[in-house]
Amino acid sequence: MTPEALARAHAESFTAPPPWSAAAFAGLLDDPACFLLAEGTAFVLGRAAAGEAELLTIAVPPALRRQGIAGRLVAQFLAAARARGAGTAFLEVAAGNAAARALYLRAGFAEAGRRPRYYRHPDGRTEDALVMSRPLDGGALPTSG
């Protein structure tokens, strides 16, 4: 997927946090530690370095939701992170995003911390970010969502 296509899919998927620009995606794709996995216009972007992996963003446009795509992408991210030598995976999720939190809990993530007022909504409200983590050493990785 091109940076422009990634930005379009991200904009379809998010209002808060604000969607990322094509330039932001281009910069990340130029980073050798970053990796992109896609299914149609849905995608997950991760980074693996120094034994850790971070799920930077996942975007599933509304027309593709409720088909198990997000679960498959998270499982692929975890497998790719492990293959790149990561022993732990991390992510941040808006505290109020119940669907995403449930997805990550099913994938074996647990809350590891909280960043108060981390996300800013278009109307000016703020929302906490939950930091979640999951060990990748040993144990089975999920196969789908």
C-alpha positions, 0 to 999 in steps of 0.5 A: 500500500502506498503512503497515500492509500494508508492515509486514506484508510486511516482517515476512514477508520479514525477521528481520534486520535487524529488520522495520520498523514501520507507524509507520516506513513512515508516516514515510518515505511522508510524506517527499517524497523517498521513493518506493514501487514495488510488485508485489502485496505485494512492494515497494521503497522508495527515496529520491532527493535531491541527485543521489543515490538510496538503495534503503532496503528491498526486500521480497519475501514468501517465497511470491512469491520466485523469480519475478523480482519482486525484479529487476523492482523493482530495475530500476524503482527505478533508472529512478525514481531516474534520473527523479528526477535521481539520478546514483548509487544506493546500498544496504546489504545484509547481507554474508551475504545471498548471494541479495540480493548476487547480485541487486544485482550483476546490476543493476550494483551494486558493493561500495563499502564495509563497515560492520562489525557493522552488523546485529544478529540476534535471537540477538545475532550481528552481521553486516557491511553491504556498501555498494553503489553504481551509477552511473545516468548513461549506460549501460543500466539492467537490465530485470529480475532 
